[in-house]
Structures are given as structure tokens and as C-alpha cells.
Amino acid sequence: MHLSSSFWALTIAVAFVPGLTGCTSAKVANSALAEPNVIMVANPQPPYTYWAPENSTIRNHPRERGIWIAETKDGSRKYYFGDQCRASDYQRFVGQPMDALPKKPANATWRLGCSTCAHTSDLVRTRMNVTHSEKTGAINEIYCG
């Protein structure tokens, strides 16, 4: 039997609901990822576009498979390295305080930091990066890399 990733996301979300124990069931909102208005010229297309700025053009990286670039009219670029870290499962926490994140799974690699703080620029596609506002503590972005 094949279970969808949305089933597993829901199962994981229920497993981390504070105060939920035993065989109690709870309904957890499983909202769709935001899909910005983009121009898609990438082939193959990325699995998600929630990471791309509104009205950007998404292209494949010229040399590396599995990397996409969203470019806006002003020339700024945002890179997407796929969803190997399962960042799409955590997008519902964007805008919430850092303490809203569930406990990190034992086999996961996460890097947490403020959006204006220094951090290394090494690329680890299986690592989930969570950035937050230093002033408000709210999560700004969750992405792989």
C-alpha cells in the first residue's frame, strides 16, 4: 500500500501536537502550499513553486540538474535546491514563532538562525534551514540547502 506524502505530513503533525497522547485523534489542517504567479520555462519543472517570488520566471540551472532559479524583473535571483529535506512539510510554520516548530526528527538535519545573522553558505540539500526575524522571532523562511 502506497501512502501519500500528505498522509505522512498529517501523521507527523498529529504526533507532535502538545498534550495529545495515546490513541486520541485530532484533526490537523492540511493546507495547500502557496502557489505564486510565475512564468514557468523550466523543463523539468520543480516539484513546488511556493519558494519563488511573485511574477518571477523559473528556469533550470544551466549546469546542475535538480536546481532551479527564479528571476524577477529587477534581476534578483532565488535558487531552489529541491525538497530532499522535506521543507514543504513545514511551510505552515512560516509566520509563526520559532517555538511553534515541532521537535526535530532524530534523523533530520536542521539549521536554525535569524535572517540577518551570519551563517555558512555551504550547500547541504538534505538540511532544512529555518530563518526567523531577530526582532519578532517569527519564522521568515523554511528551505533546503
C-alpha positions in Angstrom: 0.0 0.0 0.0 1.4 3.4 -1.0 0.7 6.3 1.3 0.9 9.8 0.1 3.3 12.4 1.5 0.4 14.4 2.7 -0.7 11.4 4.8 2.7 11.3 6.4 2.8 15.1 6.9 -0.5 14.8 8.7 0.6 11.9 10.7 3.8 13.7 11.8 1.9 16.8 12.6 -0.6 14.9 14.8 2.3 13.1 16.5 3.7 16.5 17.7 0.5 18.1 18.9 1.2 19.1 22.5 -0.9 17.3 25.1 -2.0 14.7 22.5 -1.4 11.2 23.9 -2.5 7.6 23.4 -5.0 6.8 20.7 -6.7 10.1 20.7 -7.3 11.6 17.3 -7.2 15.2 16.3 -7.9 17.0 13.0 -5.0 19.0 11.8 -5.5 21.5 9.0 -3.6 20.3 5.9 -3.5 23.5 3.9 -2.1 23.6 0.4 1.2 25.3 -0.3 1.0 28.8 -1.7 1.5 28.9 -5.4 2.7 32.3 -6.6 2.0 33.5 -10.1 5.2 32.6 -12.0 6.3 32.1 -15.6 7.5 28.5 -15.9 10.2 27.9 -18.6 11.9 25.1 -16.6 11.9 21.6 -18.0 11.7 19.5 -15.9 9.7 21.7 -13.6 10.4 21.9 -9.9 8.1 19.9 -7.6 6.9 23.1 -5.9 6.8 26.9 -6.6 6.0 28.2 -3.1 9.6 29.4 -2.8 9.5 31.6 -5.9 8.8 35.3 -5.7 5.5 36.5 -7.3 5.8 37.2 -11.1 9.3 35.6 -11.3 10.5 33.4 -14.2 11.6 29.9 -13.2 14.4 28.3 -15.2 16.6 25.2 -14.8 20.1 25.8 -13.6 22.4 25.8 -16.7 24.8 23.1 -15.4 23.2 21.4 -12.3 20.2 19.0 -12.5 17.7 19.5 -9.7 18.4 23.2 -9.1 16.0 25.9 -10.3 16.4 29.6 -10.4 13.5 32.1 -10.1 14.5 35.5 -11.5 12.4 38.7 -11.1 12.2 41.6 -13.5 14.7 43.6 -11.3 17.3 40.8 -11.9 17.3 39.4 -8.4 17.5 35.6 -8.2 16.4 32.9 -5.8 17.7 29.4 -6.0 15.7 26.2 -5.2 17.6 23.0 -4.4 14.6 20.7 -4.4 12.8 19.2 -1.4 15.1 16.5 -0.2 14.9 17.9 3.4 11.1 17.9 3.2 10.8 21.7 3.8 7.4 21.6 2.1 6.0 19.7 5.1 6.9 22.6 7.3 5.7 25.6 5.3 2.7 26.0 7.5 5.0 27.3 10.3 6.2 30.4 8.2 4.9 33.5 10.0 4.7 31.6 13.4 7.1 31.9 16.3 10.1 29.6 16.3 8.8 27.7 19.3 5.8 26.6 17.1 8.1 24.2 15.3 7.8 20.6 16.3 10.7 18.7 17.8 13.3 17.9 15.1 13.1 14.3 13.9 16.1 12.2 15.0 17.3 11.5 11.5 16.9 15.1 10.2 19.5 17.9 9.9 18.2 21.4 10.7 19.9 24.8 10.8 18.1 27.4 12.8 19.1 31.1 12.7 18.0 34.7 12.3 17.6 36.1 8.8 20.1 38.8 9.4 22.7 36.7 11.3 25.8 35.3 9.7 25.9 31.7 8.7 27.9 29.4 6.5 27.0 29.3 2.8 27.7 25.5 2.4 25.1 23.6 0.5 23.6 20.5 2.1 20.5 19.6 0.1 19.2 17.3 2.9 19.4 20.1 5.6 16.4 22.2 6.4 17.2 25.8 7.1 14.8 27.8 9.2 15.3 31.6 9.4 13.5 33.9 11.7 13.2 37.6 12.4 15.6 38.7 15.1 13.1 41.4 16.2 9.9 39.4 16.3 11.1 35.8 16.5 8.6 34.9 13.6 9.8 32.3 11.1 10.6 34.1 7.7 11.6 31.1 5.6 12.0 27.4 5.6 14.0 25.8 2.8 16.5 23.1 1.9 20.2 23.8 1.3 
